[in-house]
Amino acid sequence: MDKRFIKAHISWKKDPSKFPVNEWMRDLVVTYGEIKDKILYGDTWTVLVRITRHIEGTRDTYADVAFITDEAPWELLETGYSFNLWAGKDIAIVTII
């Protein structure tokens, strides 16, 4: 994959041990807005996530995160910035490292 990516720490709301390591997961969304009655309001961007390492004894992982388009708000992805991953519901909190 030739897209640029950002290093991140992810706190999963479900056990991430079933997720692949070092493979890009697709169909995850970052929401910039709010969710009411399971409907998204505001901007959304599809992201790729590649877990690079599980943190033993936790539901946390280290990962690479990439938007699939250059038009996405890359400028927001600075150290310390956090956002939710959504896949039908909030599934994780991502913090850029």
Disulfide bonds with the S-S distance in Angstrom:
none
